[in-house]
Amino acid sequence: MMKILVTGGLGFIGSHTCVELLNANYEVVIIDNLSNSSIDVLEKLEEITSKRPKFYEIDACNKEKVSVVFKENKIDAVIHFAGYKAVGESVSEPLKYYRNNLDSTLTLLEVMKEYSCHNFVFSSSATVYGTPKELPIKEDFPLSTTNPYGTTKLMIERILQDVSKADKDLSIIVLRYFNPIGAHPSGLIGENPNGIPNNLMPYIVRVADKELPTLSVFGNDYNTHDGTGVRDYIHVVDLAKGHLKALEKVVNFKGIEYYNLGTGKGYSVLDLVNTFEKVNNVKVPYKIVDRRPGDIDACYADPTKAYEKLGFKAEYGIEDMCRDSYNYILKNKESQK
Ligand SMILES: NC(=O)c1ccc[n+]([C@@H]2O[C@H](COP(=O)([O-])OP(=O)(O)OC[C@H]3O[C@@H](n4cnc5c(N)ncnc54)[C@H](O)[C@@H]3O)[C@@H](O)[C@H]2O)c1
């Protein structure tokens, strides 16, 4: 069976992808430096799958240490999740973002070449579409960015394009994620950021749980059905499964390909709040505040290419996403008592 190196494998999307890989009998080797995750996730992966992946607590930017991983394991493909992802922090600390996100990618590509590993799947983001000219968003739309985080993703996409041109043995798939939320239905792994959350769902969950008093909704005068911003939310388990589809494809072609991973459906902030209240039978008090600079009216994927070429289709709905996000937090609290 193929051996997959998963960088950032203890993080939110990486951990869910490891579950799907292990369940599909791939051999999994994880690199994570725990900068935004906890070692406990490793136990949870074992609890869910009854298998324990090999784990290295190392920095993906450290070439010497990454080389050891390749020396000790015959890696067939790399899925590269490791990186920083907070948009606001990337504005105040751009160098930290350029250093970590670019350096980890360059290091992996160099070591892969040394060890003749040719298959690479990269976590990009819908943020590379900037302000889209129309909706839904297709993969061949023009690219631009509005913050340093997004620029790291776009720069890496350009690097991958160049590397792919120069090395005809390489197979690269760039996955552009829309908005992953939800958690594993077991409630054992999920998203629980430290401090005040930046993203909508983790914030809603904290308000529902009375850890935060009210949700601030940034603007209700956008050009959408209820005036609040519309996004394409995708259940993290669906997103994880998209990586298995990408792996099946990446070993069967040479070159570089780009895919949106989204549902193709847009939901507004208030749609999400209302659904969350309904399925979880809780209140999420909110107030409307000013728009946030840089936010766009609406953003959702055209998921056709991933469906036609990878056979990928998201299956979970918005109710499942709301239920599983809350279930994870409730279960997590129980286990801390
Ligand atoms: N969550 C989203 O909304 C979203 C959307 C689009 C793209 N992405 C991208 O997907 C990837 C995974 O996102 P996530 O939500 O799971 O984030 P996350 O922060 O939960 O996971 C990233 C993991 O990488 C680890 N890490 C960071 N730098 C590292 C390094 N140098 N060496 C080793 N480990 C390192 C962290 O400890 C963490 O476990 C990221 O590249 C992110 O930019 C995420």
PDBQT file of the ligand as one rigid body, heavy atoms in Angstrom, charges set to zero:
ROOT
HETATM    1  N1  LIG A 401      -9.048  25.971   7.533  1.00  0.00    +0.000 N 
HETATM    2  C1  LIG A 401      -9.303  26.711   6.462  1.00  0.00    +0.000 C 
HETATM    3  O1  LIG A 401     -10.276  27.459   6.431  1.00  0.00    +0.000 OA
HETATM    4  C2  LIG A 401      -8.405  26.630   5.236  1.00  0.00    +0.000 A 
HETATM    5  C3  LIG A 401      -8.892  27.134   4.015  1.00  0.00    +0.000 A 
HETATM    6  C4  LIG A 401      -8.050  27.074   2.892  1.00  0.00    +0.000 A 
HETATM    7  C5  LIG A 401      -6.769  26.526   3.002  1.00  0.00    +0.000 A 
HETATM    8  N2  LIG A 401      -6.335  26.055   4.204  1.00  0.00    +0.000 N 
HETATM    9  C6  LIG A 401      -4.972  25.504   4.283  1.00  0.00    +0.000 C 
HETATM   10  O2  LIG A 401      -5.041  24.138   4.656  1.00  0.00    +0.000 OA
HETATM   11  C7  LIG A 401      -3.913  23.786   5.472  1.00  0.00    +0.000 C 
HETATM   12  C8  LIG A 401      -4.387  23.159   6.753  1.00  0.00    +0.000 C 
HETATM   13  O3  LIG A 401      -5.266  24.055   7.424  1.00  0.00    +0.000 OA
HETATM   14  P1  LIG A 401      -5.899  23.726   8.841  1.00  0.00    +0.000 P 
HETATM   15  O4  LIG A 401      -7.174  24.485   8.923  1.00  0.00    +0.000 OA
HETATM   16  O5  LIG A 401      -5.902  22.278   9.075  1.00  0.00    +0.000 OA
HETATM   17  O6  LIG A 401      -4.830  24.457   9.775  1.00  0.00    +0.000 OA
HETATM   18  P2  LIG A 401      -4.200  23.975  11.184  1.00  0.00    +0.000 P 
HETATM   19  O7  LIG A 401      -3.474  25.131  11.733  1.00  0.00    +0.000 OA
HETATM   20  O8  LIG A 401      -5.256  23.333  12.016  1.00  0.00    +0.000 OA
HETATM   21  O9  LIG A 401      -3.179  22.837  10.717  1.00  0.00    +0.000 OA
HETATM   22  C9  LIG A 401      -1.876  23.124  10.272  1.00  0.00    +0.000 C 
HETATM   23  C10 LIG A 401      -0.936  22.172  11.005  1.00  0.00    +0.000 C 
HETATM   24  O10 LIG A 401       0.389  22.381  10.532  1.00  0.00    +0.000 OA
HETATM   25  C11 LIG A 401       1.273  22.446  11.642  1.00  0.00    +0.000 C 
HETATM   26  N3  LIG A 401       2.421  23.254  11.202  1.00  0.00    +0.000 N 
HETATM   27  C12 LIG A 401       2.454  24.578  10.877  1.00  0.00    +0.000 A 
HETATM   28  N4  LIG A 401       3.682  24.936  10.465  1.00  0.00    +0.000 NA
HETATM   29  C13 LIG A 401       4.450  23.811  10.511  1.00  0.00    +0.000 A 
HETATM   30  C14 LIG A 401       5.810  23.521  10.200  1.00  0.00    +0.000 A 
HETATM   31  N5  LIG A 401       6.640  24.464   9.758  1.00  0.00    +0.000 N 
HETATM   32  N6  LIG A 401       6.242  22.259  10.375  1.00  0.00    +0.000 NA
HETATM   33  C15 LIG A 401       5.420  21.278  10.845  1.00  0.00    +0.000 A 
HETATM   34  N7  LIG A 401       4.137  21.495  11.149  1.00  0.00    +0.000 NA
HETATM   35  C16 LIG A 401       3.653  22.748  10.982  1.00  0.00    +0.000 A 
HETATM   36  C17 LIG A 401       0.459  23.009  12.786  1.00  0.00    +0.000 C 
HETATM   37  O11 LIG A 401       0.964  22.643  14.065  1.00  0.00    +0.000 OA
HETATM   38  C18 LIG A 401      -0.923  22.401  12.521  1.00  0.00    +0.000 C 
HETATM   39  O12 LIG A 401      -1.067  21.157  13.169  1.00  0.00    +0.000 OA
HETATM   40  C19 LIG A 401      -3.123  25.076   5.661  1.00  0.00    +0.000 C 
HETATM   41  O13 LIG A 401      -2.082  25.109   4.719  1.00  0.00    +0.000 OA
HETATM   42  C20 LIG A 401      -4.142  26.158   5.387  1.00  0.00    +0.000 C 
HETATM   43  O14 LIG A 401      -3.549  27.341   4.932  1.00  0.00    +0.000 OA
HETATM   44  C21 LIG A 401      -7.130  26.077   5.311  1.00  0.00    +0.000 A 
ENDROOT
TORSDOF 0
